[in-house]
Amino acid sequence: DMHSNSTVLDAALLMDPHLPSRFSSSGSSSSNGRQLLEMQAESWAMYQQQGRYAVIKNPSMADGHSSTGQVAIHSVLLPYSYKILLFGRNLPTSGPKSQPEPGVGGNVSTVYDVATGTYVVTPNYETLFCAGHTVMSDGNVVAAGGDMGYGYSWMREGRDVVRIFYPSSMKWETLPGVKLSEYRWYPTQVNLPDDRVIIVSGFLDDPARQTGKPAPSIDVFDYKSKSIVVRKSRYDLGKSFFTNITPGYQLYPAVFLMNWVDPAQPGKHFKLATLAFEIVCYICVL
């Protein structure tokens, strides 16, 4: 069912080139398969079959315009809800795009409620932009790495920190004393079956450069103990691991958990395949 605060595109704008030829309501035939949907019942059936886009109004805005409160660079659907955790980049300090949405200020994180069209601000001051993120078994969100602190005096270095977002309280926690092995700008995170999180790649130097030095190491974050329990350095992994790929292609590489467990140590060893843009594949056993 449609929400009362949403506006769906008019059915007359829908043209499907794959529809078969048919007769229109006027009795004339159509042979090109691009006949507009004219009957309300048929339009509704097509909506149900193919889905539809809708603009959701935000009733808290003075003019009712749609707003999530953020430039939604990152988005995480919170389990068992219609709410989406959003975070993005610091707004510029001047210029036409420097004005935040009402109540947001310099904050870069909100939770948007699709059912109501409204948002709440969820502050975090270790720069979240370009972090990795995964949802844990209890529904909390772990976000590691990020961007350097700049633009506002209250934004701090975020490239080497680990944070947890708690949907129950709508608050972030930056874990004190928990630091990644090195800076990670655009790292990839993958959940392991035992609620550990593997954190790989990302740039370790200035993201303002067109290309940067990839972080040739692996961190494994144990969600239960809230600590980094495995650190695989470039020396552990070998000189070629994450270093022989063209600089600039280490941003959010695809990482897959393979369907394999070491019989000698069940529950402790997992095989991972990492795929970078040059179609280079590595296998790592943890």
N, C-alpha and C positions, 0 to 999 in steps of 0.2 A: 504494500500500500504506500501511496505517496504521502510525504509529510505535508502538513498544512502550510508550512513556511517555504515550500519549494515551488519553483516555476519550471515546468517542463517545456522543452522546445516544441513548437507547434508541429502537429503531424504533417502539415502541408510541406514542411521543410525536409521531410524524409523521402529520399529517393533511393531505391535499392536496385542496382543494375542486375542483380541475380534473380529478381522476381520473374516468374513466367508471364507470358503474354496473357492478358485478361480483357474483359469488357468493363468499361467505365460505367458509372451510374447513368450516364446519358445514353448508353447503348452502343457507343462507338468503340471500336476495337483498338488495342494498343499492341504493336508488334515489337517494340524495342525494349520491353521489360523494365521501363523506367516510369511507369505510371505512378502518379502521386497517390498516397493513401487517402481515400475520400470518405470512407465510412467509419464512423466513430468506433463501432465494435471491432472492425478490422484493425484500426489503428491501435486500440488497446491490446488486441491479441499480438500484434507485432511488437509492441512495447514489452510485453511479458516474455516473448520469445527472444528478443535481441537485447533487452536492456535499454536504458535511456540515461541521458545526462540531465541533471537538474541543477539550477542555481539556488542555493539555500540562503535565504535572507537571515540577517542577524538582527533580531528585534532590539538589541541594545544599542545599535547604531542610530544616530539621529535621523538619517535618511533611509534606514533599513537595508543598507547595502550589505552584500555578503562579505564576511571577514573572518579569517582564522586568527587574526592578531599577529601573524608572522609571515615572512617570506618562507614558505614551507619547503626548505631545501631537504630536510630530513623529516620523515614521518614514520611513526610506529603505531599500528593499531593495537590498542590495549585490550587484552583478552577479556571476553565475556562482557563487552560493552560496545557502545556506539561512539566511543571517545578515541581520539587520535592525539598522541604526543607529537608535537611539532617543535623543531628548533632550526635555527638558521644563523645567518651572519649578522654581525653588528651593522646597524644602519650607519651611513656616512654622517659625519658631524655637521655637514652643511649641504645645501643644494636641495633640489625639488624632492628627492627621495629620503630626506633626513627626518621627516615627521612620522613618528610611530603612530600606530592605532591607539585609540583611547585606552588609558590604563596600563599600557605596555611599557612606556618609557624606554630605557635602554636595555630592557630584558630581551633575551633571544629565545625564550622557550615559553610555549603555551600548551594547554590541552584543549582541543576543539571538540565540542559535542555536536555530532551530526544531527542528533534528534532535536536539539533546541536551536542550533545555529549559533550558539554562543561559545565564548572561550574564557578560560581563566589563566592568569599569568603564573608561571612556575619558574621562579628565578634560579639561575645557576651562573656563577661568575668565573668559572674556569672554562675558557672559550670552547663552546660545544661544536662550532662549525667544523666540519670535516672529520668528526669522530666516527668510529665504528659503533654499531649497536646491535644487541640481540636481546630477545625476550627469554627469561629464565623459566624454570618449571613452575614457580609460584606466581608468575605474571609480572614480576618486577623486571625492569629494563636495565641492562648493563651497557654503559657507553664509555669506551676507552679512546684515549688520544684526542685529537682535535686541532685547534689552531693556536697561534701565539696570541697573547693578550695585547690588543691595540685598539685604538679608536676611542675608548672611554677609559677613564682612570680606574674604574672599578673592575674592569675585565682583566683577568689574570691568565698566565700561561696555562694552556690546556693540552699540550701535545704529549705530555707524559703522565697524565692522571687517569684514574679510574673512578667513574661515578655510578651511582645506582639511583634510578627513579622509582619511587614507591607510589603506585596508583592509589593505594588506600588512603594516603595522606596528601597526595598531589604535591610531593616535595622531592627535590634532588638531594642526594648526599654525595659529596666528594670524599672518598675514603682517605682518612689521614694516614700519612706514611706509606701509602701504596703507590709506588712509582713504576712505570714501565721501564724496560731496560734502556730505552732511548726514545727520543722524540718520534712520534708517529702522526703524520699528517695524511689523512685518507687511509687508515688501516682497515683490514678485513677482520671480522670476528666470526667464528663458527662455534656453536655449542657442541660440546662432547656429551655422550650419554649420561655421564655422572655429574652433570651440572658444573663442569669446568668449561672454560672458554679459551679457545686458542686465538691469539692476536698476532697477526703477521703483517709485515710490509708497511707501506706508507713512507713518505719522505721524512728524513731526519734533519734536513737543513731548511733554509729559507724558502717558504712556498711562493715568494714573490718571483723566484726564478722560473723560467719556462721549463727547465728540467732540473732535477735535484738528485741528491744521493739517496738511493733507497735504503731503508733500514734492514740490513741483512741479518735478521735475528728473529726469534720466536719467543713470545711470552705465553704462558698458560696461567690464567687466572682461575683460582678455586673459589667459586661463589660461596660455598659453605663456610670456609675459613676466612673469606674476604682477604685473600693474599695471593701474591704471585708465587706459584709453587714450582714452576719449571721456567728456566731461562736458557734458551739455546742460542749461544752467541755465534757470530760468523766463524769463529774458530772451531766450534763444535760441529757446525753444519758443513764446513768445507768452503773453500774460497769461491767456488762457482755458484753457491746457493744465493739466489736473489741478487747477484752482482753481475752476471754476464748478460743480463737483459738490458736493452737500450734504456738509459736513464730517461725518465719521463713517463714510463709505462708501468709504474709500480703503485698506481692509485687504485684502491679497491680491487685487487686481483681476485678472480674467482677461486674459491677454495671449497673442496668437496670432502666430506667425510665418507670414506670408503666402507663397504660392508665387510669388514675384516677385523678380527680380534686375535691377539696372540694367545693360543691355548695354554701356554706356560704361565701367563700372567693375565688371566681374564679380568676385564674391567680396568686394566691399567694401560694397555697399549692400543693405540688407534692408528690407522693408516690414513693419511691425508694426501690428496692430490691438489696441487696448486696450478692454476692455469693463468698465464699472463697473456697480454695482447699479442705477443709474438708466437703464441701457440707452443710455448715451452712448458713442459710438464715435469714437476718434481714430485717424488714420493717421500714422505717424512713419517717415521714411526716414533710416536711419543710414549 
